[in-house]
């Protein structure tokens, strides 16, 4: 997947959708343009993978409830079917997580690769901050060591 070149994209306001719109979004629907900034935030924030799993659980709530209520079998078998379906859905959802979130961003009007590029840039910034923090701490330790040695 091609990652778009880094450019200054106009920052759209992050307007959280109403609960009924979020449920529609969780089931794969697109949101109005005023929420597109939130879609990008939702798919690029450090907790994007937790949000993806939450959306997957919302999608599975309906079939799991139907299995538990309508399946003519003992409760243990119903729970086993629901648990097996949940495990399989979780496996596939996690396996295709980047593609699924990228599809949500494309539905919101962004070019393909935007979410991945944002997450990669954010990860690079976090690594740079952590490296700087470690360099500063190492320099402070070295200075304390030199003071103790009388240099």
SULFEN-V889576 format. One record per run of one state. SS is the DSSP state (H for helix, E for strand, L for the rest). FROM is the first residue (numbers start at 0). TO is the last residue. If there is no record, write none. Layout:
ss=(SS:SS)
from=(FROM:FROM)
to=(TO:TO)
This chain:
ss=(L:H:L:H:L:H:L:H:L:H:L:H:L)
from=(0:18:26:32:44:47:70:74:95:96:107:113:149)
to=(17:25:31:43:46:69:73:94:95:106:112:148:150)
